[in-house]
Amino acid sequence: MYDLVITGGRVVDGTGCPPRAADLAISNGLISEIAEPGKLPICDANVLNAAGAVVTPGFVDPHTHYDGQVTWDSILAPSSWHGVTTAVMGNCGVGFAPAKIDQRNRLIELMEGVEDIPGSALHEGMKWDWETFPEYLDALEKLPRTMDIAAQVPHGPLRLFVMGERGAAQETATQSDLEQMAEIVRESIAAGAVAFSTNRMPLHTSVDGEPVPGTFADVAELETLANAVVKGGGELLQSIPAGAMAEDPDALMNEVVMYKKLAKKTGVKITFSLPQLHLYPNQWRDAMTACRAAKDEDVSLVPQVPGRANGLLLSWETFNPFLFRPAYQEIASLPMEQRLTELLKPRRREAILSQDNADDESMKIMMSSLHSTFAMDDGPVSEPEYEQSIAGRAEAAGVDPVHMLYDAMCEVAKASAGGKTHMMAVFFAGYAEGNLEAIGEMMRDELSVVSLGDGGAHCSMICDAGLPTFLLSHWVRDRQRGQKILLEDAVKMLSSEPARLYGLNDRGVIKVGKRADLNIIDLDEIDLEIPEIAHDLPTGAPRILQRARGYLATICAGEVTFRNGQSTGALPGKLVRGCR
């Protein structure tokens, strides 16, 4: 009668309603019946017993960068390990379509620089059986996956495709350029792209230091492309705003003012990244206030906010704050065990600590954030106290904090074993007050959507794709330094709210007739594991991964794709074309 029945669980339906006991029936990839416990006929059905667990919608991740990985990988880890059943790609104005043959290498260099995805892996893994964006969508449909994917039209490739070197050089688009770009956007949206994305942050550059094409595009260009989105049947423009890395104190608010005018004139909805910047810790409140004022004028501005502090993961095996010092470079290529032996030698330690880094922006950020840098001694860090920070520990010991950082990195390296790499977490956004109170306020705001997990990106520096697991484990269950988030609110943040933002109205809630994208979760066990460094990208390029525990099952389109964190081999995921 049914393809699958889930019994005995507490259903958290994604609408914000409290959990309730109910059984679910699934037929043809959809939720076909919701009944009181024990009321469904299950004689011939495949039954999943969810006793003691909660049943939630599958999670929708609105900010990923699987644009390349999706062409060779059907699993799409790490997001698939954290209950994600729909991933939206093409964020930040970068991607791989449209693309002429002689532009492919440039787009790879752009993705490598902006999103820290190894260029060697992209060169080896991507098949490039497309040129136009609709052809890219067609190519994406060929490979089955554990989850659904949706794609946005990225501004950078679009500008290169139409304008060539003039586009890369940030020249003002001519009328002819605008007409060609608009037609491509309209055609791409009509073919199934769910939004258009742009990047306006100057610090986002290729490996050669070139800003993303379109970073400095004038309002006329953005207006033309926004109108093209609407003409193609879409409604959403995604943007990384200038000022998002605190490079200019006025830039972010100027962006919000511009977004309001643009949205009001074109009718497009604009969603943009909004972190709490440590240099300007209250600026996000001003941005939220401006978005609320825009809503009063029927203008839709949707901030995408993080669910955890933003920063980097540091280790001797990946990115580290001593990377550019000559004494470190002398041993950088040694196998890790030998390198650690060298790092522990007093003469090597003294030599490295006596030198300076090259004039690198990321190094400046790290070395100014030692008050919010923490060691993963016993596991991932969530909301630690200042006293646990490198600066706090150095202050208590009466030593130089940089020396403390060096020694702490050696200690966590010695603790690493079994493929699990104990790392340092440095927070440079979202932790200005030494806690997550601001993040909590941002997430609870009715205007915002929780996002910025960056699945597939920042392979050597970050692994935030575990955001759903962090939200459920820390915010719902474990938090002790402030107000928790109710389970039903957290699930809504992870499912229906991002689904609604992208017009994916066939999912994100547990209702009859909706897609059977579901998670069965043991809330007592849900947690993040220690990060690991895997060499599983094409060419063996490394990336930081972080697994989860507590997901008893993940279901996509009615098929169980994961049981207890392990893939079942089922690949029901497809390309989502357009709003639904």
CORNORGI-V536625 format. One line per field, one symbol per residue. ss: DSSP state (A for helix, B for strand, O for the rest). phi: phi as a letter, one per 30 degrees, with the letter a starting at -180 (. if undefined). Layout:
# CORNORGI-V536625
ss = ???
phi = ???
This chain:
# CORNORGI-V536625
ss = OOOBBBBOOBBBOOOOOOOBBOBBBBBOOBBBBBBOOOOOOOOOOBBBBOOOOBBBBOBBBOOBOOOOAAAOOOOOOOAAAAOBBBBBOOAAAOOOOOOOAAAAAAAAAAAAAAAOOOAAAAAAAOOOOOOOAAAAAAAAOOOOBOOBBBOBBBAAAAAAAAAOAAAAOOOOOOAAAAAAAAAAAAAAAAAOOOBBBBBOOOOOBOOOOOBOOOOOOOAAAAAAAAAAAAAOOOOBBBBBOOOOOOOOOOAAAAAAAAAAAAAAAAOOBBBBBOOOBOOOOOAAAAAAAAAAAAAAOOOOBBBBBOOOOBBBBBOOOOOOOOOOOAAAAOOOOOOAAAAAAAAOOAAAAAAAAOOOOOOOAAAAAAAOOAAABBBOOOOOOOOOOAAAOAAAAAAAAOOOAAAAAAAAAAAAAAAOBOOBOOOBBBBBBOOOOOOOAAAAAAAAOOOOBBOOOOBOOOOOOOOOOOAAAAAAAAAAAAOOOOOOOOAAAAAAAAOAAAAAAOOOOOOOOOOOOOBOOBBBBOOOOOBBOOOBBBOOOAAAOOBBBOOBBOBBBBBBOOBBBBBOOBBOOOOOBOBOOOOO
phi = .cdabcciccdcdjcjdddbdacbcbbhibdcabbdeiccdbecddccdceicccbdddccdbbbdededdbccdhddeddcidcbbccidiiblbadadedcdddddddddddchceddddddddchcabddeddddddddcdbdbdbbbcdddeeeddddcidddddiddddddeddddddddedddddkdcacbbbcceddbddciddeejeceddeddddddddedddjcbbbcbcdejdcidadcddddddddeddddddcidcccbdbdcdddbdcddddddddddddddciccccdccdcadclbccaddbdbdcecdeddedcdcdeeddddeddddeddedddddccdddcdddddddcbddbcbdddcleccbddeeddddddddddibddddddeddddddddddaiidcdbccccbaibdciacddedddddddddbdaidheichdcbbbcddeeddddddddccebclddcdeddddddcbdddddecicdcbjbcbejdedcbbcbdddceadcdebccccdeiiddadbbdbbjddabbbhicdcbbhicddjdbddbdccidb
